[in-house]
Amino acid sequence: MISSFLTDQAFLEDIVRILFVFVLITAAFTLSTRNIASLLTVYTVQSLLLVLIAVFLYLIQGSQTLLAIAALTLVSKVLLIPSL
């Protein structure tokens, strides 16, 4: 049943739109955050949302470049930079 949702292009496009809304919400949090620890958390969440967007776009379009972008973003912006 889940695989049928992952092959439905309209459903995947709706998920991408919802994720973009969450990116905008995290951008608003970034502007209003005063604490550096909270800012780093919002940065990590926003980066994870960008990874999810790239993965869903990969499922829609099948471009290997999107998968590479998702992997690089996950490693650098979600895992590496917050740990520094």
C-alpha positions in Angstrom: 0.0 0.0 0.0 2.8 2.4 0.8 4.5 1.7 -2.4 1.4 2.7 -4.3 1.6 6.1 -2.7 5.3 6.5 -3.5 4.5 5.9 -7.2 1.6 8.4 -7.4 3.2 11.5 -8.8 0.4 13.8 -7.7 0.7 12.6 -4.1 4.5 13.1 -4.2 4.1 16.6 -5.6 1.7 17.5 -2.8 4.2 16.2 -0.2 6.9 18.4 -1.8 4.6 21.5 -1.5 3.9 20.7 2.1 7.6 20.4 2.8 8.2 23.8 1.1 5.7 25.3 3.5 7.7 23.8 6.4 10.9 25.3 5.0 9.2 28.7 5.0 8.1 28.2 8.6 11.6 27.3 9.7 12.9 30.4 7.9 10.6 32.5 10.0 11.9 30.7 13.1 15.4 31.5 12.0 14.6 35.2 11.8 13.0 35.2 15.2 15.6 33.0 17.1 18.0 34.8 19.4 19.7 31.8 21.0 22.6 30.2 19.0 21.7 26.7 20.2 18.1 27.2 19.0 19.3 28.6 15.7 21.5 25.6 15.1 18.5 23.3 15.8 16.3 25.2 13.3 19.2 25.1 10.8 19.4 21.3 11.2 15.6 20.8 10.8 15.5 23.1 7.8 18.4 21.1 6.2 16.6 17.9 6.9 13.5 19.2 5.2 15.7 20.1 2.1 17.0 16.5 2.1 13.4 15.2 2.1 12.4 17.6 -0.7 15.4 16.3 -2.8 14.5 12.7 -2.1 10.8 13.2 -3.1 11.9 15.1 -6.2 14.1 12.2 -7.0 11.2 9.8 -6.7 9.2 12.1 -9.1 11.9 12.8 -11.7 14.4 9.9 -11.2 17.4 12.2 -11.6 20.5 10.8 -9.9 21.7 14.4 -9.2 18.8 15.0 -6.8 19.8 11.9 -4.9 23.4 13.1 -4.7 22.3 16.5 -3.5 20.2 14.8 -0.8 23.1 12.7 0.4 25.6 15.6 0.4 23.1 17.8 2.3 22.4 15.1 4.8 26.1 14.5 5.5 27.2 18.1 5.6 24.3 20.2 6.8 22.4 17.7 9.0 25.2 15.6 10.5 28.6 17.4 10.1 28.0 21.1 10.6 25.8 20.8 13.7 28.3 18.5 15.4 31.1 21.2 15.1 
